[in-house]
């Protein structure tokens, strides 16, 4: 008897599959705009110097490789909570908010999904349309009912009115997932006035917000990007926030993130955290230590923190420059207005507005790789080849 005879294969992850296709392409002029990692001018995903210096300290000073506990590294959790909520946030002083370390932001999302499924049974979760594809599978895998609210319309513009109208119809008490900044995959972010409108609907419908905060520092700055998160934390008694250190610390493979819970009082926070620890025990037992130790070392040291923030500023400014540079490179083809949205979007990603057919042609004819939805990782663009990319776009848009 074969135990595995009836097991069928399943399609691989489309983004990871794109990585394989890119690597196999022999064209020396190929461009990878698919995988969501930051790249420097040399096309490399660098390790920030602040991270390297912190790692050197850890090699010299680390005394144990023992487990770090169900909630992870306490110093990491404390400093990350302050980074997200603000060092002087009263919720931290009142012990109404705290972080539980997770394997990356993806782990934080899965822990949040399990928490909702086990502790808030019957609640559905609502995602933007479009959203990061993994959102769909993570919450479905936890057994949650998944719904959607409009975010970007057919004209590739942020549709706040449709979003608000849909949120007003969500069942009382359901969970709504919101992107704090640098919306993935579109790059379109809500303005402060829009966030305030969303907050009022959340209050009226008694919704539980789950704010995905994967790109702090990649939009407009560390403090600016946290504005909506801190607004909701100040105005609502209960809130869940997922945080990732993959992008802003360059710790992609170290899988470093956290789930922050905000509760009405310290006792209720303790109750919530006890449930999170129990759920995490069955998921990963205790989280990996190295990335968290690196982040804690950086955030606890004034010199390293300043160096890191400067490096993060450089990454953000490079992405912004690539956005405006691409729009300008399209101007000679009379396409600057058509693709002007690329310049106003935030973060690594852009919903370009290209069709799946055009994306396929980019790959087949120009060896430019991006996700079939038209999402491009702007951070993967080579500044020296903006004119080449603009020419490829122009040929797509003028040839049938």
Secondary structure, DSSP 8 states (H G I E B T S, - for coil): --TTTT-------HHHHHHHHHHH---TT-EE-SS-----TTS-----HHHHHHHHHHHHH--------TT--HHHHHHHHHHHH-TT-HHHHTT-EEEEEEEHHHHHHHHHHHHHHHHSTT-EEEEEES--HHHHHHHHHTT-EEEEEE-B-TTSSB-HHHHHHHHTTS-TT-EEEEE-SS-TTT-----HHHHHHHHHHHHHHT-EEEEEE--TTSSS-HHHHTHHHHHHHHH-S-EEEEEE-TTTS--GGG-EEEEEEE-SSHHHHHHHHHHHHHHHHHHTSS--SHHHHHHHHHHH-HHHHHHHHHHHHHHHHHHHHHHHHHHHHTGGGT-TTTTTHHHH--SSEEE----HHHHHHHHHHH-EE--TTSEEEGGG--GGGHHHHHHHHHHHHH--
